[in-house]
Amino acid sequence: MSVPRLVYDDDCGFCTFCVSHALELGEFEAVGFSDLDDDLRARLPDDYEECMHLVTDSRVYSCGEALEQVAKRTGAAGWWLTAAAKALPRYPEAREKLYRWAADRRGLWGSFVRRESLPE
């Protein structure tokens, strides 16, 4: 597996929208929770359905760290803010709190932007 796998909640229209955008910007293999095979599921944390994951050959990034890695690998706008923020004390905790805050409001974000499936 040389192309990183972006594992996400494929029942969430907002999540699918975000993954679709990531696929436009970078090279990932999108894998919805409903399509996980046993090998990939074994690499994920037990509570994998709580957030997104980026799975590479050597590592699994989860939640805010996964989003940060996707932004870095796509050159998404705002990556420079993340790079600068890493120097701040307690950055990892703040990153995860911000991710959780946004993830807990997926239904709200989905009322603005959503996709039912990824483009073929």
N, C-alpha and C positions, 0 to 999 in steps of 0.2 A: 504494500500500500504506500505509494509515494505521494499520491494526492490526498491531502488531509480530508477527513470525513467530518462533516458538520451535522451533528446529531441534534434533532429538534422535535418539538411537539407538533406533529403534522395534523392534529385536530384543532390547532389554534390558528385562526386566519391571520392574526397579526404576526405570529411566529413565522408562518409560511411566507408572508409578505417580506419580512426581514431576511429570511434565507434566500428568497428570490433575488433580492437586491444584492446580497453578498455574492451570489452566483454570477450576477452581471459584472461585478467588480473584480472578482478573483477566481481562482481555480480550486474548487472544492467538490467533493462528492456529498450530496445531500442525502441523509438517511433519516427518515421519520421514525419516531418511536414505534410505530406500527410495523415497520419493516426491519427492525433489528434482528440480526441473526445471533445465535448463542455466543459465538466468539466475540463479537463486538459488545454485546451486552455484558459479558464477563469482564471487559476492560473498564466499564463505566462504574461509577459509585452506586451503592445500593439504592440511593434516593435519586437516581438519574432522571426521573420524571419531573423533578423540581426546577430544572433549568436546561439550557443548551450546553453542548459539549463540542469541543474540537479535538478530534483524535488523530494523532500523527503516528508515524512508525515508532517513535520513542516515548511519546507522552500523551496524556489526556489532560486537557484544560477544561475546566467546568465553570459555569455561571459567568460572573463578571470577567474572570480571567480568559474565558473562551471568547467572549465578545471583544476583549482587548486584543487578543491574538488575531481575530478575524479582521478587525480594523487595521492592525499593523500589516497583515498580509495583503490587504486590498488597497492600502494607501488611502483609506476613507478619510474624508475631511474630519478634522478634529483629532487625528492621531497625534499630532504634535502636542495637543493639550495633555493627552495621556502620557506621553513621553516626559513632558515637563512635570506632571503631577507625581510621577514616580519618586521624585526627590523629596516630596512632602512626607512628614512623619505620618504613620498609620495609613498610608495610601492603600494597601490591600484591603483593609477593613472598610474604608470609605468606598472603594470601588465595588465591593460586594454589597454593601448597604444600598448604594445607588442602583445596582443591578436588581436587587430584590425589590426595591421600591417600584421600579418600572415593571418588573415581571409580575408583581402582584396586581397590576392594573392593566393587564393584557386585554381584558374585555373592553375597557375604556378606549385604549389605543386602537383596538380592532373596530370600533365604531367609526373611526376616521379612515384607516387604511387596513386592508385585508386582502388575502388571496385564498381561494379555496384549494388550489393545487399549484404545483410548480409548472412552469412552461416546459413543454416537451423538447 
